[in-house]
């Protein structure tokens, strides 16, 4: 029996996280009002209009894909960085998590023969025989070295307590190998929320590490810069502080567009 077809992650109604957010809002009994939204927020980047970051949004072709399993209100939070992953990686899917039900599109995606799904989670919480620390086959510029399936990174997007709950109570993920990242001396630059653990990385940082591991260095760098630029705009608006449009990250994103021709959406204005 063929697997259930999985709709494309991007469409005229926005990327996967944008659509999940719209569906979650439609299902809410009362409006979700984020703090600081009195001035109105951009529907594409979720920042207040005066600090809209859309003009710097990069899109870099990737062979790897991302599957975000998101906590209940995670897609509604302006500080969510899974949204940034979907901004950069075209093949990104987003599914809301529930303990009692699963979106049928999720197991269908995991069964799609073009993808090799791996669940990204700290190895210290997983039986050793399930843990992997490298990707096989090794990715090359032209794709998988042996012509095999493309990597699909499954990320649990939520607070640390939510992620652990999702990991424990999602039996449909139990068959997946668990990729335990080894960031070494890399330190998280995430500044939008507090973390209970000093060695925690936000979702977009984890996705960038995954892309680098898959040989997608350009996309990994673009996603890291996109987080930096988004963070600068977000905190500038929150703190009513000056915004530096000439930062290194802004300039790298602008150079990416000029040098590769695959930067901003055609509908977006050029940065000023």
N, C-alpha and C positions, 0 to 999 in steps of 0.2 A: 504494500500500500504506500503510495507516495506521500511525503510529508506535507503538512499544511503549508500553503504558500505564505511567504512572509512579505508584507508590503515594503516598498523601498523606504529607507530611512529619511530621505529628504523629498520634499514636494513643494507645490505652490503655497501650501499652508505652513511652511516653515520646517525646521529640522525636527528630529524625533523628540528632543526635550521640550521644544516649543509646543509641539502637539500634545505631549503628556501634560504639560502645564495647563493648556487650554481645557483638556478633558477633566483634569482635577478641579479646576475652577468651576466648570459647568456642573460638576457633581456636588459642590459644596453647598451646605445649607445656608451659609452666610458668606459674605464677601471676605476674601483674604486681603488684609491691608498691611503692607509692609511699612515698617518705620521709615519716616523720611520721604514718603511718597506723595506728600501734599502738593508738590510742584508738578506732578505728572511724570510718568516713566515711559521711556522708549519701549515699544513692544518687542523690539528685536534684541536689545542689549540689557534691558531692565533697569538701566540707570536713569536718573532724572534728566530731563531734556537738555539742560544746560551742560551736562557732562557726558552726553552720548558718545559712545566709543565706536560706533559702527563704521566710521570712516577708516579705521585701522584694522578691521577684521581680515585675517588672512585665511585663505583656503589653499591647502597644499595637497596635491594628489598623494594618496597612500594606498598601499596594497593591504595593510593590516586594517582590521575593523575593531570597533568598540561596542560592547553591549553593556549598557548601564542598567543595573537593577536598583531602583531608587526608593528610599524611604518615603513614607506617606506624603509629607508636605515638602520634601526636598526640592522638587521642581518649582515650587512656589517662592522659594527664598531668593531674593536678589543676589545674595552672596554665594549661591550654589555655583560650583566650578565644573560640574558635569556638563552644564550648558556650554561652557567654553570648549570642552572636548568636541561636542557636536558642531560647534562653530567651525572648527578646523578640520576635523576628520569626517568626510562625507559619509562613509559607511559606519555611522553610529546609530544604534537602536537604543531606545529607552523604554523600560517597563516599570510600572509601579509595583511595589512589593506588598503582598498580603500573606499573612500566615495561613489563611483558610482557602485561598484561591490563587490560581496562577493564570496569567494571560496566556492563551494557547499559542500566541505568536512566539513566546520565549522558547519553549521546548522545540518548536518547529525550526527556529533559527539555529538552535544548538545542534539539530540533526541535519542541517543543510550540508551536503557533501562538499561544498566549495570551501567551507571554513573548518579550522581546527581550533575549537574553543578551549581556553585555559582560564581557570578562575584565579584571580589575583588576590592573594591573602597571605598574611604573615605565616611562615612555615612553623613557628613555635606552637601554633594552635592546631596543627594538622599531623596525622600519622605520617611518619617519615617516608613510607612507601608511596605516598600520594604526592609528595613534594617534588617539583622540578625547579631548577634555577636557571636553565638555559632553554632556548627554543630549538627544536629540531623539526624540520631541516633548517639549516642556516639560511637566512634571507640574503639574496643578492639584489643588485640593481634591477635585474630582469625578472625577479620573482623568486619563489622557493627554489633552492638549488636542485632538488630532484623532481620539480614539477608538481609537488604535492599541494596540499591544501594551504590556504592563507590563514595566518593567525587571527583569531578573534578573542580579544581580551575581555573577560567578563569582570566588571568592576562593581562592587557593592557600594553604592553612593548614599551616605548618610553619616550620622554621628558614629563614633566608635562603638557605642553600645548598640546602636541600630544595626551596624554592619555585623557585629558578632551574632546578634539575634538572627539576621538574615542568613548568615552562614550556617548556623545550627539548625534552622527550621525550614530549610529549602531542600527537600530530598531530591528534587529534580536536578540539583547541582552536584549531588554526591558522586556521580560517576566521572566528573571532570578532574583532570590533573590540576594541581594547585601550584601556580607560579609564585614562588617566594622571592621577591626582589631583594637584591643585595646592593643598596645604594652607596655603601662604603662611607666616604667622608662627606657625601652630599648632605647639605642641611636644608630643611624646608624653609622657603621664603614666604609661606602663607601667612597673611596678616589680617584676614577678614573675620576669623572666629578664633576663640581660644580652644586649645586642645588639652585633653587630660594627660597626654603623653608627649614628651618632648620630641620623640622620633617619628611622630605622625606626619604624613604627607597628605595634602588635599587631593581630591580626585583628579584634577588636571595635572598635578605633579606626578601622580602615579601613572597616568596615561602617557605622559611625556617619557618617563622611564621605560615604559613598555615599548613605545615607538622606537626609542633608541636601541633597545634590545633586539627589535625586529629589523634593524638596519635602516630605519626611517629617520636618519639624523636631521634632515631638513624639517620634517614635520615636527619632530621633538623640539627643535629649537624654536620653531614658530609658535608652538603651543606654550612653551615657557615664556616667550616674549609677550604673547597674548595675555597670559595671566598677569604679568608685570604691568602691562598697560591698563588692563581692566582694574587691577588693584589700585593703581595710581588714581584713576578717575573715580573709583568708588570711594576711596578714603578722602580725596579732595572734596567731593560733594558732602560726605558725612561730617567732615571737620571744618567745612567752609574755608579750606586752605587753597593757596595758589596751585595751579596745575601746570606742570612743565610738559609742553607738547614736544619739546626737543630732547627728551630723555634718550638714553641709549636704546631702550627697548622700542620706543616709537620709531627711532631712526632705522633700526634693524628691520622692522616690519615694512617700513617704506622702501628700504633697499630690496627686500624680498620681492615686492611687487614690481619694482623697476627691473630687477635682474632676471626674474623668472617668468614674468607675465602671468602668474597664477595667484595674484594676491587678492584684491578686493572684489566683492561682488560687483557686477557691472552697474547695478542700480545705485551703488553707494558713491557719494562724492569723494574726491581725492582729499587727503588730509591737508589741513591748512596750518 
